[in-house]
Amino acid sequence: MSSLFVLNRSWHDTVWLFEQMAFASEGDAILLIEDAVLALHSPISLGSLLAKCCSMNITVYALKSDCDLRGIENKYSTISMIDYAGYVQLVIAHDKQVAW
């Protein structure tokens, strides 16, 4: 059973992004939306998260419209940019969704 973790808060306030990794399992996915896309501006913290996701076979996505709205470019080959149709496909593809 796979889960989609939808994250919408900036991770600069707390260490919530790393805390939620304790609930993730192999084959899950993480989608960054709203202020969570600001994580793409934190290369050191994001790099360690992406390394952990890679080792756990967890795919990371970011909502392109939220990145565009905040002027954020995706400089990471391991983060896939998706649109709203892609968001819907992620929801369909996973058994459970968890919003943080």
C-alpha positions as CSV (number, residue, x, y, z in Angstrom):
1,M,0.0,0.0,0.0
2,S,1.6,3.3,-1.1
3,S,1.0,6.7,0.3
4,L,1.1,10.2,-1.2
5,F,2.4,12.8,1.3
6,V,1.1,16.3,0.3
7,L,3.2,19.0,2.1
8,N,2.0,22.6,2.0
9,R,4.0,24.4,4.7
10,S,7.4,26.0,4.5
11,W,9.9,23.8,6.2
12,H,11.9,26.8,7.6
13,D,9.5,27.0,10.6
14,T,10.2,23.6,12.0
15,V,11.9,20.3,11.1
16,W,8.5,18.9,10.1
17,L,9.7,17.6,6.7
18,F,12.2,15.3,8.3
19,E,9.8,14.3,11.0
20,Q,7.2,13.1,8.4
21,M,9.9,10.9,6.8
22,A,9.5,8.6,9.8
23,F,6.0,7.7,8.4
24,A,7.1,7.2,4.8
25,S,7.8,3.8,3.3
26,E,9.5,2.5,0.2
27,G,7.4,3.3,-2.9
28,D,5.7,6.3,-1.4
29,A,5.7,9.8,-2.9
30,I,6.0,13.3,-1.6
31,L,4.4,16.3,-3.3
32,L,5.4,19.8,-2.4
33,I,2.7,22.4,-2.9
34,E,2.0,26.0,-1.7
35,D,4.8,27.2,0.6
36,A,6.4,23.8,0.8
37,V,8.0,24.5,-2.7
38,L,10.2,27.0,-0.9
39,A,12.3,24.0,0.1
40,L,13.8,24.2,-3.4
41,H,15.7,27.2,-2.1
42,S,17.4,25.2,0.7
43,P,20.0,23.1,-1.1
44,I,21.8,21.7,2.0
45,S,18.6,20.6,3.8
46,L,16.9,19.5,0.6
47,G,19.9,17.6,-0.5
48,S,19.9,15.4,2.6
49,L,16.2,14.9,2.2
50,L,16.5,13.9,-1.4
51,A,19.4,11.4,-0.6
52,K,17.1,9.8,2.0
53,C,14.2,9.6,-0.4
54,C,16.4,8.1,-3.1
55,S,17.6,5.4,-0.6
56,M,14.0,4.6,0.3
57,N,12.7,4.7,-3.3
58,I,10.4,7.7,-2.5
59,T,9.6,10.0,-5.4
60,V,9.5,13.8,-4.8
61,Y,7.3,16.1,-6.9
62,A,6.6,19.8,-6.8
63,L,3.6,21.6,-8.2
64,K,4.8,23.7,-11.1
65,S,2.2,26.5,-10.7
66,D,3.2,27.1,-7.1
67,C,6.9,27.2,-8.0
68,D,6.1,29.6,-10.9
69,L,4.0,31.8,-8.5
70,R,6.9,32.1,-6.1
71,G,9.6,32.5,-8.8
72,I,11.3,29.2,-7.9
73,E,13.2,27.2,-10.5
74,N,13.7,23.5,-10.1
75,K,17.4,22.8,-10.1
76,Y,17.1,19.2,-9.0
77,S,16.9,16.3,-11.4
78,T,15.4,14.1,-8.7
79,I,12.3,16.4,-8.2
80,S,9.6,16.1,-10.9
81,M,7.6,19.2,-11.7
82,I,3.9,18.4,-12.2
83,D,0.7,20.3,-13.1
84,Y,-2.7,19.9,-11.6
85,A,-3.5,16.9,-13.9
86,G,-0.4,15.3,-12.6
87,Y,-1.5,15.9,-9.1
88,V,-4.8,14.1,-9.8
89,Q,-2.8,11.2,-11.3
90,L,-0.7,11.0,-8.1
91,V,-3.8,10.8,-6.0
92,I,-5.3,8.1,-8.2
93,A,-2.0,6.1,-8.2
94,H,-1.6,5.9,-4.4
95,D,-3.8,4.0,-1.9
96,K,-3.7,6.7,0.7
97,Q,-3.1,10.5,0.9
98,V,-1.6,12.3,3.9
99,A,-1.8,16.1,4.0
100,W,0.8,17.9,6.2
